[in-house]
Amino acid sequence: MASLNVNGKVHSFDAEPETPLLWVLREQIGLTGTKYGCGVAQCGACTVLIDGEPTRSCLRPVSTVQATQKVVTIEGLSANASHPLQKAWIALDVPQCGFCQSGMIMAAAALLTAKPAPTDADIDAAMTNICRCGTYNRVRAAIKAAAKGGDVKSAGLSIRHADGSTT
Amino acid sequence: MSANVSRRRFLGTSAATAGGLVVGFHIPFAGAAAMQGNVTPEINAWVVVKPDDTVVIRIARSEMGQGTLTGLAQLVAEELDCNWAKVTTEYPTPGENLARDRVWGNFSTGGSRGIRDSHEYVRKGGATARVMLVQAAADDWKVPASECTASESVITHAPSGRRTTYGKVAAAAGKVAPPKDVPLKNPKDWKIAGKRMARLDTADKVNGAQIYGMDLKLPGMLNAAIKACPVFGGKVASVDSDAAMKRNGVKRVVRVGDDAVAVVADTWWHAKTALDALSVEWDFGPNAKASTASFAEILKAGLDANDAVAGNSAGDVRAALASAPRRIEAVYSYPHQNHATMEVMNATARWTPERCEVWTPTQNGEAALAAVSEAAELPLSKCEVYKMLLGGGFGRRGATDWIRQAVVIARQFPGTPVKLLWTREEDMTHGRYHPVTHCKLTAGIDEKGTVTALHMRISGQSILAGVAPANIKDGKDPVVFQGLNPSGAEGTFGYAIPNLLIDHAMRNPHVPPGFWRGVNLNQNTVYLECFIDEVAHATGKDPLALRRALLANSPKQLAVLNAVADRVGWDKPARAGVHRGLAQTMGFGSYVAACAEVSVSDKGDLKIHRIVSATDSGHAVNPQQIEAQVEGSFSYGLSAALYGECTVKDGRIEQQNFDSYRVLRMDEMPAVETIVMPSGGFWGGVGEPTIAVAAPAVLNAIFAATGKRIRDLPLKNHSLAKA
């Protein structure tokens, strides 16, 4: 049995060493928020953080992830969706089908850690994830809002939320 | 939205098991009531009110990102006058719909029809429930219902000052006889519908909690990976399973129909890697030599063939063209494209000799149920489909091919659920592709430069010929003419041209076409709007002025076009180096226009800076979600215009994954400005129509920038560099 540190917990699992981290997360550890989209590190739906580095887990053999390294998935990004990006995502109604959004948010989280005030060019360079619904402009707006300390009104979307607030 | 992971047999029991009060309304559908053996807690088919005033709204259409779940709930909640903050939703199942004489109507979710086809009956569902709730309160108070008012789930009797809530009277309301004809609100009085409400399904999509079909896990579940013959129409000749069966976790190698092989294992990764180790000999069948080039020859011949069927005609186009002092002609074409939903095809099936259940993301629950019944060889009443949230649909998930496969596999493991998950490569090479067509356009121009005649000959694939041949009448597939029809919601040709002929020579290469977001409006609008641009330039007219002249009798088309021109400032030049292109169309019940602003470097690098668009969908149920749909449609349409092409060699699709089937990414997405301009009086769709104007607006802007007229897509096949 090998083990992984995922979202602050040590998980033992039983898989062949070449098994991609993605499938250990999904099938052994039971964290399905990280998605399979392409299997060839093109789409980014499988993005997780390994010691803070955004990593496409669909091609990463699990044996190359040390038990001491810290893996963070969308489920572990924050408690109660309290990460500034998650709050901005909700405020601006970013997801459509939502399938790519775990990977989008994890890639954005790594970007904001590296560059707390990213330019458009920074966002273009870091956010290479594929979204087929076409949420790109709201993704960009949400990253900028989160970077500006949660100033979601700057996006100008005027979305009415169930709690009566408008963003 | 509650996940349908382990649904009760009937929705009706949900409130009861959750501790809610059972509303004693005897539903007028003997089948359901008898099967359930007790009363149902709903007010009516659309509305359940729990004692804590939570309102559960039933949604028949499938949510795939387009926001129909929220929009339909807004319409019901508007008429119900309930507290929006306490609204939740759930899907009835196709089996329940069947058992209740299709009380929820059509489950099919395509053609941008979610709201435009069901707005009336879902609003009536909400209004009827409101009347019953108010009546229940009035009965309790022994006052006339006409003296009571309802707002935000609170019922008030002003003369006596009494108040109660929906949750408190729900039980009694269920016993009230439903009123027959309930008037619906005037949209100008809407408080929930028509407003920029946040979606109801966002929270679980930002923390990994949302369960898609791919994520489903059932006790004891096995996993399957599948490989079908790479050539459509081919078969499995033989399979050598020895190597695969020796691998960890593998349970069985299963032949699926005559054209596919699956490996079933404990985990999907085991199944997939064992599938890779499988040796399969294929009989590629009659299409093994077909190619994109051979398709093109077939379609090209159709451009001048005599077997075309007219979809729109006026005057005498042949005579007018023959006598025209000037003719302009151009030939366009449009390629096969894959939907490439982010979530690949998948279904989980559990089969026993008595019953078959399937969990799957589907755009058509009822068609899925029928497919399950056929593949399971069980009557419909012994089958059920649980609709999972879709990780993208775009038309692909209206088909049922993967569902049949899942049932066939599950039949080998009676009582054990088996999840079939395609690889991306399987998804890319076994799609239901955007139809290929070519189009020859010929315009007759008189001495004044006026367009007197237009012949538009379309040659190519018919979707209906493959999926619903019964709907082809006298050789005519009406869907081919989207946007080009003489009248109607499916696309009215807006230009006034006295001699007109739009006809179709059906040519069906073997690669199966399917409904692909925007469908035939996509290429038809490229053909027409780029050609109109060609005519404008050839006759020395401004592209906006020519369109305005030709749309003089089409006020709604003209209005969206003018809105775009005004917003972009068409009468003033764009900033240096930036060039503009226009397009307009009507389809899926709505009127749309767009103006693209692009620049092209000397080396040929294209930058799409901005697209300004306008949509008149008659009514606008959620403007912020319309904006999201328009932005998304441009992303989808620009992916198609820039990169979207599935080529065929040796009978099979060449593109295997996103490395060879490129799609638009963040750095290429233009700024989008969306004008939502509902003019009232009709209900149009918004998921699809604006896709169609993305490509032609950009292509016309590229012509303005470079003088290059691109007549076949995608753009990746062309150099825009200065010669």
Interface residues (C-beta under 8 A of the other chain):
Chain A: A15 E16 T19 P20 W23 R26 E27 Q28 G30 L31 T32 G33 T34 K35 Y36 G37 C38 G39 V40 Q42 C43 A45 T73 I74 E75 L77 S78 A81 Q86 W89 I90 D93 V94 P95 Q96 C97 G98 F99 C100 Q101 S102 I105 I123 D124 A125 M127 T128 N129 I130 C131 R132 C133 G134 T135 Y136 N137 R138 V139 R140 L157 S158 I159 R160 H161 A162 D163 G164
Chain B: M64 G65 Q66 G67 W84 A85 V87 K195 R196 M197 A198 R199 L200 D201 T202 A203 D204 K205 V206 N207 G208 A209 Q210 I211 Y212 M214 D215 K217 N223 N248 T267 W268 W269 A340 T341 M342 E343 V344 L389 L390 G391 G392 G393 F394 L421 T423 R424 Q624 Q625 E627 A628 E631 G632 S633 F634 S635 Y636 S639 N657 F658 D659 V663 L664 R665 M666 D667 M669 A671 V672
